[in-house]
Amino acid sequence: MTNLKKKAYVTVHEAKTHLSKLLVRAEAGEEIVIARGRKPIAKLTAVKSELGPRVPGRWKGLIHIGPEFFEPLPDDELEAWGQ
């Protein structure tokens, strides 16, 4: 393997051979250009997460589960589930 850390470009063969390592680099923020010969044909970059960080308690006060939720199911409902 060639020294990928100092290269901005990799060949298609290198990309196929070292895809896992290239994905780690892209995930770390590096932009990898894949070239056929000397002609750049694709760019490998990390996908930006559309979700923000998880925030505990975000739904607090928006959802209410009443005490009836914890009551046993009626027999006909249990039979429908085969129990």
PDB file with SEQRES, HELIX, SHEET and CRYST1 records, atoms N, CA, C and O in Angstrom:
SEQRES   1 A   83  MET THR ASN LEU LYS LYS LYS ALA TYR VAL THR VAL HIS          
SEQRES   2 A   83  GLU ALA LYS THR HIS LEU SER LYS LEU LEU VAL ARG ALA          
SEQRES   3 A   83  GLU ALA GLY GLU GLU ILE VAL ILE ALA ARG GLY ARG LYS          
SEQRES   4 A   83  PRO ILE ALA LYS LEU THR ALA VAL LYS SER GLU LEU GLY          
SEQRES   5 A   83  PRO ARG VAL PRO GLY ARG TRP LYS GLY LEU ILE HIS ILE          
SEQRES   6 A   83  GLY PRO GLU PHE PHE GLU PRO LEU PRO ASP ASP GLU LEU          
SEQRES   7 A   83  GLU ALA TRP GLY GLN                                          
HELIX    1 AA1 LEU A    4  LYS A    6  5                                   3    
HELIX    2 AA2 VAL A   12  THR A   17  1                                   6    
HELIX    3 AA3 LEU A   19  GLU A   27  1                                   9    
HELIX    4 AA4 PRO A   67  PHE A   70  5                                   4    
HELIX    5 AA5 ASP A   75  ALA A   80  1                                   6    
SHEET    1 AA1 3 TYR A   9  THR A  11  0                                        
SHEET    2 AA1 3 ILE A  32  ARG A  36  1                                        
SHEET    3 AA1 3 LYS A  39  LEU A  44 -1                                        
CRYST1    1.000    1.000    1.000  90.00  90.00  90.00 P 1           1          
ATOM      1  N   MET A   1       0.841  -1.184   0.000  1.00  0.00           N  
ATOM      2  CA  MET A   1       0.000   0.000   0.000  1.00  0.00           C  
ATOM      3  C   MET A   1       0.879   1.239   0.000  1.00  0.00           C  
ATOM      4  O   MET A   1       1.883   1.307   0.709  1.00  0.00           O  
ATOM      5  N   THR A   2       0.492   2.201  -0.793  1.00  0.00           N  
ATOM      6  CA  THR A   2       1.239   3.452  -0.803  1.00  0.00           C  
ATOM      7  C   THR A   2       0.881   4.249   0.439  1.00  0.00           C  
ATOM      8  O   THR A   2      -0.083   3.931   1.136  1.00  0.00           O  
ATOM      9  N   ASN A   3       1.643   5.262   0.705  1.00  0.00           N  
ATOM     10  CA  ASN A   3       1.403   6.075   1.878  1.00  0.00           C  
ATOM     11  C   ASN A   3       0.167   6.947   1.662  1.00  0.00           C  
ATOM     12  O   ASN A   3       0.279   8.048   1.123  1.00  0.00           O  
ATOM     13  N   LEU A   4      -1.007   6.473   2.074  1.00  0.00           N  
ATOM     14  CA  LEU A   4      -2.263   7.166   1.820  1.00  0.00           C  
ATOM     15  C   LEU A   4      -2.414   8.447   2.633  1.00  0.00           C  
ATOM     16  O   LEU A   4      -3.162   9.338   2.230  1.00  0.00           O  
ATOM     17  N   LYS A   5      -1.727   8.563   3.762  1.00  0.00           N  
ATOM     18  CA  LYS A   5      -1.910   9.735   4.614  1.00  0.00           C  
ATOM     19  C   LYS A   5      -1.433  11.018   3.940  1.00  0.00           C  
ATOM     20  O   LYS A   5      -1.979  12.085   4.222  1.00  0.00           O  
ATOM     21  N   LYS A   6      -0.461  10.955   3.085  1.00  0.00           N  
ATOM     22  CA  LYS A   6       0.072  12.151   2.448  1.00  0.00           C  
ATOM     23  C   LYS A   6      -0.546  12.392   1.082  1.00  0.00           C  
ATOM     24  O   LYS A   6      -0.246  13.395   0.435  1.00  0.00           O  
ATOM     25  N   LYS A   7      -1.412  11.481   0.635  1.00  0.00           N  
ATOM     26  CA  LYS A   7      -2.006  11.604  -0.694  1.00  0.00           C  
ATOM     27  C   LYS A   7      -3.393  12.203  -0.634  1.00  0.00           C  
ATOM     28  O   LYS A   7      -4.201  11.846   0.224  1.00  0.00           O  
ATOM     29  N   ALA A   8      -3.664  13.114  -1.550  1.00  0.00           N  
ATOM     30  CA  ALA A   8      -5.011  13.643  -1.683  1.00  0.00           C  
ATOM     31  C   ALA A   8      -5.786  12.797  -2.692  1.00  0.00           C  
ATOM     32  O   ALA A   8      -7.016  12.783  -2.681  1.00  0.00           O  
ATOM     33  N   TYR A   9      -5.059  12.093  -3.564  1.00  0.00           N  
ATOM     34  CA  TYR A   9      -5.676  11.290  -4.612  1.00  0.00           C  
ATOM     35  C   TYR A   9      -5.302   9.824  -4.431  1.00  0.00           C  
ATOM     36  O   TYR A   9      -4.189   9.504  -4.013  1.00  0.00           O  
ATOM     37  N   VAL A  10      -6.241   8.939  -4.749  1.00  0.00           N  
ATOM     38  CA  VAL A  10      -5.953   7.508  -4.805  1.00  0.00           C  
ATOM     39  C   VAL A  10      -6.505   6.977  -6.120  1.00  0.00           C  
ATOM     40  O   VAL A  10      -7.452   7.530  -6.679  1.00  0.00           O  
ATOM     41  N   THR A  11      -5.911   5.916  -6.597  1.00  0.00           N  
ATOM     42  CA  THR A  11      -6.401   5.309  -7.831  1.00  0.00           C  
ATOM     43  C   THR A  11      -7.618   4.437  -7.516  1.00  0.00           C  
ATOM     44  O   THR A  11      -7.880   4.112  -6.358  1.00  0.00           O  
ATOM     45  N   VAL A  12      -8.341   4.073  -8.541  1.00  0.00           N  
ATOM     46  CA  VAL A  12      -9.496   3.188  -8.370  1.00  0.00           C  
ATOM     47  C   VAL A  12      -9.046   1.884  -7.728  1.00  0.00           C  
ATOM     48  O   VAL A  12      -9.718   1.374  -6.832  1.00  0.00           O  
ATOM     49  N   HIS A  13      -7.929   1.343  -8.168  1.00  0.00           N  
ATOM     50  CA  HIS A  13      -7.407   0.090  -7.600  1.00  0.00           C  
ATOM     51  C   HIS A  13      -7.122   0.245  -6.111  1.00  0.00           C  
ATOM     52  O   HIS A  13      -7.501  -0.612  -5.312  1.00  0.00           O  
ATOM     53  N   GLU A  14      -6.448   1.346  -5.733  1.00  0.00           N  
ATOM     54  CA  GLU A  14      -6.167   1.588  -4.312  1.00  0.00           C  
ATOM     55  C   GLU A  14      -7.461   1.736  -3.519  1.00  0.00           C  
ATOM     56  O   GLU A  14      -7.568   1.233  -2.401  1.00  0.00           O  
ATOM     57  N   ALA A  15      -8.440   2.424  -4.093  1.00  0.00           N  
ATOM     58  CA  ALA A  15      -9.720   2.627  -3.402  1.00  0.00           C  
ATOM     59  C   ALA A  15     -10.416   1.292  -3.154  1.00  0.00           C  
ATOM     60  O   ALA A  15     -10.966   1.062  -2.077  1.00  0.00           O  
ATOM     61  N   LYS A  16     -10.389   0.409  -4.160  1.00  0.00           N  
ATOM     62  CA  LYS A  16     -11.026  -0.898  -3.998  1.00  0.00           C  
ATOM     63  C   LYS A  16     -10.268  -1.743  -2.973  1.00  0.00           C  
ATOM     64  O   LYS A  16     -10.878  -2.441  -2.163  1.00  0.00           O  
ATOM     65  N   THR A  17      -8.959  -1.676  -3.011  1.00  0.00           N  
ATOM     66  CA  THR A  17      -8.129  -2.491  -2.125  1.00  0.00           C  
ATOM     67  C   THR A  17      -8.180  -2.008  -0.676  1.00  0.00           C  
ATOM     68  O   THR A  17      -8.131  -2.818   0.250  1.00  0.00           O  
ATOM     69  N   HIS A  18      -8.277  -0.710  -0.477  1.00  0.00           N  
ATOM     70  CA  HIS A  18      -8.162  -0.131   0.873  1.00  0.00           C  
ATOM     71  C   HIS A  18      -9.415   0.648   1.278  1.00  0.00           C  
ATOM     72  O   HIS A  18      -9.322   1.634   2.009  1.00  0.00           O  
ATOM     73  N   LEU A  19     -10.552   0.223   0.819  1.00  0.00           N  
ATOM     74  CA  LEU A  19     -11.783   0.972   1.076  1.00  0.00           C  
ATOM     75  C   LEU A  19     -12.032   1.187   2.566  1.00  0.00           C  
ATOM     76  O   LEU A  19     -12.389   2.294   2.968  1.00  0.00           O  
ATOM     77  N   SER A  20     -11.853   0.169   3.387  1.00  0.00           N  
ATOM     78  CA  SER A  20     -12.121   0.319   4.827  1.00  0.00           C  
ATOM     79  C   SER A  20     -11.256   1.416   5.443  1.00  0.00           C  
ATOM     80  O   SER A  20     -11.738   2.224   6.237  1.00  0.00           O  
ATOM     81  N   LYS A  21      -9.988   1.440   5.074  1.00  0.00           N  
ATOM     82  CA  LYS A  21      -9.081   2.461   5.617  1.00  0.00           C  
ATOM     83  C   LYS A  21      -9.451   3.846   5.094  1.00  0.00           C  
ATOM     84  O   LYS A  21      -9.370   4.833   5.826  1.00  0.00           O  
ATOM     85  N   LEU A  22      -9.855   3.917   3.834  1.00  0.00           N  
ATOM     86  CA  LEU A  22     -10.260   5.202   3.270  1.00  0.00           C  
ATOM     87  C   LEU A  22     -11.532   5.716   3.941  1.00  0.00           C  
ATOM     88  O   LEU A  22     -11.682   6.920   4.152  1.00  0.00           O  
ATOM     89  N   LEU A  23     -12.441   4.814   4.274  1.00  0.00           N  
ATOM     90  CA  LEU A  23     -13.662   5.225   4.968  1.00  0.00           C  
ATOM     91  C   LEU A  23     -13.354   5.797   6.341  1.00  0.00           C  
ATOM     92  O   LEU A  23     -13.985   6.765   6.767  1.00  0.00           O  
ATOM     93  N   VAL A  24     -12.392   5.209   7.035  1.00  0.00           N  
ATOM     94  CA  VAL A  24     -11.986   5.732   8.348  1.00  0.00           C  
ATOM     95  C   VAL A  24     -11.434   7.138   8.190  1.00  0.00           C  
ATOM     96  O   VAL A  24     -11.743   8.024   8.987  1.00  0.00           O  
ATOM     97  N   ARG A  25     -10.618   7.346   7.163  1.00  0.00           N  
ATOM     98  CA  ARG A  25     -10.057   8.681   6.924  1.00  0.00           C  
ATOM     99  C   ARG A  25     -11.145   9.682   6.566  1.00  0.00           C  
ATOM    100  O   ARG A  25     -11.135  10.813   7.051  1.00  0.00           O  
ATOM    101  N   ALA A  26     -12.079   9.271   5.722  1.00  0.00           N  
ATOM    102  CA  ALA A  26     -13.173  10.166   5.351  1.00  0.00           C  
ATOM    103  C   ALA A  26     -14.020  10.503   6.573  1.00  0.00           C  
ATOM    104  O   ALA A  26     -14.443  11.644   6.758  1.00  0.00           O  
ATOM    105  N   GLU A  27     -14.257   9.498   7.394  1.00  0.00           N  
ATOM    106  CA  GLU A  27     -15.040   9.709   8.613  1.00  0.00           C  
ATOM    107  C   GLU A  27     -14.358  10.709   9.542  1.00  0.00           C  
ATOM    108  O   GLU A  27     -15.026  11.436  10.279  1.00  0.00           O  
ATOM    109  N   ALA A  28     -13.034  10.744   9.505  1.00  0.00           N  
ATOM    110  CA  ALA A  28     -12.268  11.674  10.338  1.00  0.00           C  
ATOM    111  C   ALA A  28     -12.232  13.074   9.744  1.00  0.00           C  
ATOM    112  O   ALA A  28     -11.651  13.985  10.336  1.00  0.00           O  
ATOM    113  N   GLY A  29     -12.859  13.256   8.559  1.00  0.00           N  
ATOM    114  CA  GLY A  29     -12.953  14.583   7.976  1.00  0.00           C  
ATOM    115  C   GLY A  29     -12.101  14.803   6.736  1.00  0.00           C  
ATOM    116  O   GLY A  29     -12.154  15.871   6.126  1.00  0.00           O  
ATOM    117  N   GLU A  30     -11.320  13.805   6.360  1.00  0.00           N  
ATOM    118  CA  GLU A  30     -10.473  13.954   5.177  1.00  0.00           C  
ATOM    119  C   GLU A  30     -11.284  13.742   3.907  1.00  0.00           C  
ATOM    120  O   GLU A  30     -12.228  12.952   3.889  1.00  0.00           O  
ATOM    121  N   GLU A  31     -10.917  14.439   2.862  1.00  0.00           N  
ATOM    122  CA  GLU A  31     -11.569  14.286   1.565  1.00  0.00           C  
ATOM    123  C   GLU A  31     -10.655  13.453   0.674  1.00  0.00           C  
ATOM    124  O   GLU A  31      -9.497  13.815   0.461  1.00  0.00           O  
ATOM    125  N   ILE A  32     -11.162  12.354   0.157  1.00  0.00           N  
ATOM    126  CA  ILE A  32     -10.393  11.456  -0.679  1.00  0.00           C  
ATOM    127  C   ILE A  32     -10.892  11.584  -2.115  1.00  0.00           C  
ATOM    128  O   ILE A  32     -12.085  11.423  -2.375  1.00  0.00           O  
ATOM    129  N   VAL A  33     -10.000  11.870  -3.033  1.00  0.00           N  
ATOM    130  CA  VAL A  33     -10.357  11.954  -4.445  1.00  0.00           C  
ATOM    131  C   VAL A  33      -9.903  10.658  -5.106  1.00  0.00           C  
ATOM    132  O   VAL A  33      -8.744  10.258  -4.994  1.00  0.00           O  
ATOM    133  N   ILE A  34     -10.838  10.013  -5.794  1.00  0.00           N  
ATOM    134  CA  ILE A  34     -10.532   8.768  -6.489  1.00  0.00           C  
ATOM    135  C   ILE A  34     -10.348   9.098  -7.964  1.00  0.00           C  
ATOM    136  O   ILE A  34     -11.197   9.735  -8.588  1.00  0.00           O  
ATOM    137  N   ALA A  35      -9.216   8.648  -8.506  1.00  0.00           N  
ATOM    138  CA  ALA A  35      -8.874   8.996  -9.885  1.00  0.00           C  
ATOM    139  C   ALA A  35      -8.683   7.742 -10.731  1.00  0.00           C  
ATOM    140  O   ALA A  35      -8.188   6.715 -10.266  1.00  0.00           O  
ATOM    141  N   ARG A  36      -9.091   7.864 -11.976  1.00  0.00           N  
ATOM    142  CA  ARG A  36      -8.806   6.825 -12.968  1.00  0.00           C  
ATOM    143  C   ARG A  36      -7.626   7.359 -13.768  1.00  0.00           C  
ATOM    144  O   ARG A  36      -7.758   8.283 -14.570  1.00  0.00           O  
ATOM    145  N   GLY A  37      -6.469   6.749 -13.525  1.00  0.00           N  
ATOM    146  CA  GLY A  37      -5.243   7.316 -14.098  1.00  0.00           C  
ATOM    147  C   GLY A  37      -4.959   8.631 -13.408  1.00  0.00           C  
ATOM    148  O   GLY A  37      -4.816   8.672 -12.186  1.00  0.00           O  
ATOM    149  N   ARG A  38      -4.875   9.703 -14.170  1.00  0.00           N  
ATOM    150  CA  ARG A  38      -4.653  11.031 -13.582  1.00  0.00           C  
ATOM    151  C   ARG A  38      -5.929  11.864 -13.556  1.00  0.00           C  
ATOM    152  O   ARG A  38      -5.908  13.022 -13.139  1.00  0.00           O  
ATOM    153  N   LYS A  39      -7.038  11.278 -13.999  1.00  0.00           N  
ATOM    154  CA  LYS A  39      -8.292  12.025 -14.089  1.00  0.00           C  
ATOM    155  C   LYS A  39      -9.173  11.756 -12.852  1.00  0.00           C  
ATOM    156  O   LYS A  39      -9.615  10.625 -12.650  1.00  0.00           O  
ATOM    157  N   PRO A  40      -9.430  12.779 -12.028  1.00  0.00           N  
ATOM    158  CA  PRO A  40     -10.314  12.604 -10.864  1.00  0.00           C  
ATOM    159  C   PRO A  40     -11.726  12.256 -11.332  1.00  0.00           C  
ATOM    160  O   PRO A  40     -12.262  12.892 -12.239  1.00  0.00           O  
ATOM    161  N   ILE A  41     -12.328  11.234 -10.701  1.00  0.00           N  
ATOM    162  CA  ILE A  41     -13.673  10.837 -11.114  1.00  0.00           C  
ATOM    163  C   ILE A  41     -14.679  10.829  -9.975  1.00  0.00           C  
ATOM    164  O   ILE A  41     -15.884  10.879 -10.221  1.00  0.00           O  
ATOM    165  N   ALA A  42     -14.211  10.768  -8.737  1.00  0.00           N  
ATOM    166  CA  ALA A  42     -15.152  10.730  -7.607  1.00  0.00           C  
ATOM    167  C   ALA A  42     -14.479  11.277  -6.360  1.00  0.00           C  
ATOM    168  O   ALA A  42     -13.254  11.335  -6.258  1.00  0.00           O  
ATOM    169  N   LYS A  43     -15.327  11.679  -5.410  1.00  0.00           N  
ATOM    170  CA  LYS A  43     -14.841  12.205  -4.143  1.00  0.00           C  
ATOM    171  C   LYS A  43     -15.476  11.379  -3.023  1.00  0.00           C  
ATOM    172  O   LYS A  43     -16.682  11.132  -3.031  1.00  0.00           O  
ATOM    173  N   LEU A  44     -14.668  10.965  -2.080  1.00  0.00           N  
ATOM    174  CA  LEU A  44     -15.152  10.207  -0.931  1.00  0.00           C  
ATOM    175  C   LEU A  44     -15.076  11.117   0.284  1.00  0.00           C  
ATOM    176  O   LEU A  44     -13.989  11.507   0.712  1.00  0.00           O  
ATOM    177  N   THR A  45     -16.236  11.452   0.836  1.00  0.00           N  
ATOM    178  CA  THR A  45     -16.299  12.311   2.014  1.00  0.00           C  
ATOM    179  C   THR A  45     -17.289  11.721   3.004  1.00  0.00           C  
ATOM    180  O   THR A  45     -18.126  10.894   2.643  1.00  0.00           O  
ATOM    181  N   ALA A  46     -17.191  12.142   4.222  1.00  0.00           N  
ATOM    182  CA  ALA A  46     -18.123  11.672   5.242  1.00  0.00           C  
ATOM    183  C   ALA A  46     -19.492  12.304   5.030  1.00  0.00           C  
ATOM    184  O   ALA A  46     -19.602  13.437   4.561  1.00  0.00           O  
ATOM    185  N   VAL A  47     -20.520  11.563   5.378  1.00  0.00           N  
ATOM    186  CA  VAL A  47     -21.881  12.081   5.315  1.00  0.00           C  
ATOM    187  C   VAL A  47     -22.144  12.829   6.611  1.00  0.00           C  
ATOM    188  O   VAL A  47     -21.939  12.302   7.704  1.00  0.00           O  
ATOM    189  N   LYS A  48     -22.592  14.046   6.471  1.00  0.00           N  
ATOM    190  CA  LYS A  48     -22.924  14.835   7.656  1.00  0.00           C  
ATOM    191  C   LYS A  48     -24.219  14.296   8.251  1.00  0.00           C  
ATOM    192  O   LYS A  48     -25.199  14.092   7.534  1.00  0.00           O  
ATOM    193  N   SER A  49     -24.223  14.071   9.531  1.00  0.00           N  
ATOM    194  CA  SER A  49     -25.410  13.567  10.194  1.00  0.00           C  
ATOM    195  C   SER A  49     -26.496  14.634  10.189  1.00  0.00           C  
ATOM    196  O   SER A  49     -26.252  15.786  10.549  1.00  0.00           O  
ATOM    197  N   GLU A  50     -27.686  14.244   9.781  1.00  0.00           N  
ATOM    198  CA  GLU A  50     -28.811  15.170   9.782  1.00  0.00           C  
ATOM    199  C   GLU A  50     -29.407  15.306  11.177  1.00  0.00           C  
ATOM    200  O   GLU A  50     -30.159  16.239  11.457  1.00  0.00           O  
ATOM    201  N   LEU A  51     -29.067  14.376  12.032  1.00  0.00           N  
ATOM    202  CA  LEU A  51     -29.576  14.410  13.398  1.00  0.00           C  
ATOM    203  C   LEU A  51     -28.570  15.121  14.289  1.00  0.00           C  
ATOM    204  O   LEU A  51     -27.360  14.940  14.152  1.00  0.00           O  
ATOM    205  N   GLY A  52     -29.074  15.910  15.179  1.00  0.00           N  
ATOM    206  CA  GLY A  52     -28.201  16.548  16.143  1.00  0.00           C  
ATOM    207  C   GLY A  52     -27.896  15.577  17.271  1.00  0.00           C  
ATOM    208  O   GLY A  52     -28.350  14.433  17.246  1.00  0.00           O  
ATOM    209  N   PRO A  53     -27.153  16.009  18.232  1.00  0.00           N  
ATOM    210  CA  PRO A  53     -26.872  15.128  19.365  1.00  0.00           C  
ATOM    211  C   PRO A  53     -28.153  14.826  20.139  1.00  0.00           C  
ATOM    212  O   PRO A  53     -29.061  15.653  20.215  1.00  0.00           O  
ATOM    213  N   ARG A  54     -28.204  13.642  20.701  1.00  0.00           N  
ATOM    214  CA  ARG A  54     -29.381  13.261  21.487  1.00  0.00           C  
ATOM    215  C   ARG A  54     -29.439  14.109  22.749  1.00  0.00           C  
ATOM    216  O   ARG A  54     -28.428  14.333  23.415  1.00  0.00           O  
ATOM    217  N   VAL A  55     -30.639  14.574  23.061  1.00  0.00           N  
ATOM    218  CA  VAL A  55     -30.835  15.403  24.243  1.00  0.00           C  
ATOM    219  C   VAL A  55     -31.826  14.699  25.145  1.00  0.00           C  
ATOM    220  O   VAL A  55     -33.005  14.595  24.806  1.00  0.00           O  
ATOM    221  N   PRO A  56     -31.366  14.212  26.296  1.00  0.00           N  
ATOM    222  CA  PRO A  56     -32.285  13.542  27.214  1.00  0.00           C  
ATOM    223  C   PRO A  56     -33.397  14.497  27.658  1.00  0.00           C  
ATOM    224  O   PRO A  56     -33.149  15.669  27.942  1.00  0.00           O  
ATOM    225  N   GLY A  57     -34.602  13.983  27.711  1.00  0.00           N  
ATOM    226  CA  GLY A  57     -35.731  14.767  28.187  1.00  0.00           C  
ATOM    227  C   GLY A  57     -36.366  15.668  27.143  1.00  0.00           C  
ATOM    228  O   GLY A  57     -37.194  16.514  27.481  1.00  0.00           O  
ATOM    229  N   ARG A  58     -35.999  15.504  25.896  1.00  0.00           N  
ATOM    230  CA  ARG A  58     -36.527  16.369  24.833  1.00  0.00           C  
ATOM    231  C   ARG A  58     -38.049  16.269  24.731  1.00  0.00           C  
ATOM    232  O   ARG A  58     -38.710  17.258  24.413  1.00  0.00           O  
ATOM    233  N   TRP A  59     -38.612  15.090  24.996  1.00  0.00           N  
ATOM    234  CA  TRP A  59     -40.052  14.872  24.878  1.00  0.00           C  
ATOM    235  C   TRP A  59     -40.781  15.045  26.218  1.00  0.00           C  
ATOM    236  O   TRP A  59     -41.985  14.801  26.298  1.00  0.00           O  
ATOM    237  N   LYS A  60     -40.071  15.457  27.256  1.00  0.00           N  
ATOM    238  CA  LYS A  60     -40.679  15.602  28.577  1.00  0.00           C  
ATOM    239  C   LYS A  60     -41.861  16.565  28.519  1.00  0.00           C  
ATOM    240  O   LYS A  60     -41.749  17.679  28.008  1.00  0.00           O  
ATOM    241  N   GLY A  61     -42.988  16.118  29.049  1.00  0.00           N  
ATOM    242  CA  GLY A  61     -44.191  16.937  29.064  1.00  0.00           C  
ATOM    243  C   GLY A  61     -45.015  16.849  27.791  1.00  0.00           C  
ATOM    244  O   GLY A  61     -46.131  17.367  27.748  1.00  0.00           O  
ATOM    245  N   LEU A  62     -44.490  16.204  26.751  1.00  0.00           N  
ATOM    246  CA  LEU A  62     -45.214  16.086  25.488  1.00  0.00           C  
ATOM    247  C   LEU A  62     -45.952  14.762  25.352  1.00  0.00           C  
ATOM    248  O   LEU A  62     -46.895  14.651  24.569  1.00  0.00           O  
ATOM    249  N   ILE A  63     -45.530  13.767  26.106  1.00  0.00           N  
ATOM    250  CA  ILE A  63     -46.149  12.441  26.040  1.00  0.00           C  
ATOM    251  C   ILE A  63     -46.654  12.078  27.424  1.00  0.00           C  
ATOM    252  O   ILE A  63     -45.971  12.272  28.430  1.00  0.00           O  
ATOM    253  N   HIS A  64     -47.862  11.549  27.450  1.00  0.00           N  
ATOM    254  CA  HIS A  64     -48.433  11.123  28.728  1.00  0.00           C  
ATOM    255  C   HIS A  64     -48.892   9.676  28.595  1.00  0.00           C  
ATOM    256  O   HIS A  64     -49.639   9.338  27.677  1.00  0.00           O  
ATOM    257  N   ILE A  65     -48.447   8.834  29.502  1.00  0.00           N  
ATOM    258  CA  ILE A  65     -48.888   7.442  29.547  1.00  0.00           C  
ATOM    259  C   ILE A  65     -49.701   7.285  30.819  1.00  0.00           C  
ATOM    260  O   ILE A  65     -49.188   7.406  31.932  1.00  0.00           O  
ATOM    261  N   GLY A  66     -50.992   7.010  30.623  1.00  0.00           N  
ATOM    262  CA  GLY A  66     -51.893   6.877  31.757  1.00  0.00           C  
ATOM    263  C   GLY A  66     -51.737   5.539  32.458  1.00  0.00           C  
ATOM    264  O   GLY A  66     -51.090   4.633  31.933  1.00  0.00           O  
ATOM    265  N   PRO A  67     -52.329   5.409  33.649  1.00  0.00           N  
ATOM    266  CA  PRO A  67     -52.210   4.170  34.418  1.00  0.00           C  
ATOM    267  C   PRO A  67     -52.855   2.974  33.710  1.00  0.00           C  
ATOM    268  O   PRO A  67     -52.487   1.830  33.978  1.00  0.00           O  
ATOM    269  N   GLU A  68     -53.820   3.227  32.802  1.00  0.00           N  
ATOM    270  CA  GLU A  68     -54.462   2.132  32.078  1.00  0.00           C  
ATOM    271  C   GLU A  68     -53.484   1.385  31.176  1.00  0.00           C  
ATOM    272  O   GLU A  68     -53.729   0.238  30.802  1.00  0.00           O  
ATOM    273  N   PHE A  69     -52.386   2.031  30.832  1.00  0.00           N  
ATOM    274  CA  PHE A  69     -51.373   1.380  30.000  1.00  0.00           C  
ATOM    275  C   PHE A  69     -50.814   0.138  30.684  1.00  0.00           C  
ATOM    276  O   PHE A  69     -50.452  -0.830  30.015  1.00  0.00           O  
ATOM    277  N   PHE A  70     -50.742   0.160  32.009  1.00  0.00           N  
ATOM    278  CA  PHE A  70     -50.131  -0.922  32.760  1.00  0.00           C  
ATOM    279  C   PHE A  70     -51.134  -1.987  33.206  1.00  0.00           C  
ATOM    280  O   PHE A  70     -50.762  -2.971  33.846  1.00  0.00           O  
ATOM    281  N   GLU A  71     -52.398  -1.784  32.867  1.00  0.00           N  
ATOM    282  CA  GLU A  71     -53.402  -2.783  33.235  1.00  0.00           C  
ATOM    283  C   GLU A  71     -53.293  -3.998  32.320  1.00  0.00           C  
ATOM    284  O   GLU A  71     -52.885  -3.870  31.166  1.00  0.00           O  
ATOM    285  N   PRO A  72     -53.661  -5.193  32.834  1.00  0.00           N  
ATOM    286  CA  PRO A  72     -53.590  -6.393  31.998  1.00  0.00           C  
ATOM    287  C   PRO A  72     -54.528  -6.281  30.793  1.00  0.00           C  
ATOM    288  O   PRO A  72     -55.571  -5.631  30.866  1.00  0.00           O  
ATOM    289  N   LEU A  73     -54.149  -6.917  29.691  1.00  0.00           N  
ATOM    290  CA  LEU A  73     -54.989  -6.917  28.499  1.00  0.00           C  
ATOM    291  C   LEU A  73     -56.206  -7.806  28.717  1.00  0.00           C  
ATOM    292  O   LEU A  73     -56.133  -8.789  29.454  1.00  0.00           O  
ATOM    293  N   PRO A  74     -57.325  -7.469  28.080  1.00  0.00           N  
ATOM    294  CA  PRO A  74     -58.502  -8.332  28.185  1.00  0.00           C  
ATOM    295  C   PRO A  74     -58.226  -9.685  27.526  1.00  0.00           C  
ATOM    296  O   PRO A  74     -57.341  -9.809  26.679  1.00  0.00           O  
ATOM    297  N   ASP A  75     -59.006 -10.704  27.935  1.00  0.00           N  
ATOM    298  CA  ASP A  75     -58.787 -12.063  27.431  1.00  0.00           C  
ATOM    299  C   ASP A  75     -58.878 -12.149  25.912  1.00  0.00           C  
ATOM    300  O   ASP A  75     -58.076 -12.843  25.287  1.00  0.00           O  
ATOM    301  N   ASP A  76     -59.846 -11.452  25.305  1.00  0.00           N  
ATOM    302  CA  ASP A  76     -59.979 -11.530  23.846  1.00  0.00           C  
ATOM    303  C   ASP A  76     -58.748 -10.967  23.134  1.00  0.00           C  
ATOM    304  O   ASP A  76     -58.379 -11.456  22.066  1.00  0.00           O  
ATOM    305  N   GLU A  77     -58.111  -9.950  23.709  1.00  0.00           N  
ATOM    306  CA  GLU A  77     -56.879  -9.401  23.136  1.00  0.00           C  
ATOM    307  C   GLU A  77     -55.725 -10.393  23.268  1.00  0.00           C  
ATOM    308  O   GLU A  77     -54.939 -10.576  22.338  1.00  0.00           O  
ATOM    309  N   LEU A  78     -55.635 -11.026  24.432  1.00  0.00           N  
ATOM    310  CA  LEU A  78     -54.589 -12.036  24.631  1.00  0.00           C  
ATOM    311  C   LEU A  78     -54.766 -13.203  23.678  1.00  0.00           C  
ATOM    312  O   LEU A  78     -53.781 -13.724  23.155  1.00  0.00           O  
ATOM    313  N   GLU A  79     -56.010 -13.627  23.441  1.00  0.00           N  
ATOM    314  CA  GLU A  79     -56.283 -14.728  22.514  1.00  0.00           C  
ATOM    315  C   GLU A  79     -55.876 -14.348  21.093  1.00  0.00           C  
ATOM    316  O   GLU A  79     -55.381 -15.190  20.343  1.00  0.00           O  
ATOM    317  N   ALA A  80     -56.082 -13.086  20.719  1.00  0.00           N  
ATOM    318  CA  ALA A  80     -55.691 -12.642  19.393  1.00  0.00           C  
ATOM    319  C   ALA A  80     -54.178 -12.740  19.192  1.00  0.00           C  
ATOM    320  O   ALA A  80     -53.708 -12.927  18.070  1.00  0.00           O  
ATOM    321  N   TRP A  81     -53.428 -12.613  20.271  1.00  0.00           N  
ATOM    322  CA  TRP A  81     -51.974 -12.729  20.205  1.00  0.00           C  
ATOM    323  C   TRP A  81     -51.495 -14.160  20.456  1.00  0.00           C  
ATOM    324  O   TRP A  81     -50.294 -14.427  20.488  1.00  0.00           O  
ATOM    325  N   GLY A  82     -52.445 -15.069  20.632  1.00  0.00           N  
ATOM    326  CA  GLY A  82     -52.080 -16.477  20.811  1.00  0.00           C  
ATOM    327  C   GLY A  82     -51.538 -16.783  22.193  1.00  0.00           C  
ATOM    328  O   GLY A  82     -50.700 -17.673  22.343  1.00  0.00           O  
ATOM    329  N   GLN A  83     -51.994 -16.071  23.198  1.00  0.00           N  
ATOM    330  CA  GLN A  83     -51.504 -16.333  24.546  1.00  0.00           C  
ATOM    331  C   GLN A  83     -52.640 -16.681  25.475  1.00  0.00           C  
ATOM    332  O   GLN A  83     -52.413 -16.934  26.659  1.00  0.00           O  
TER     333      GLN A  83                                                      
END                                                                             
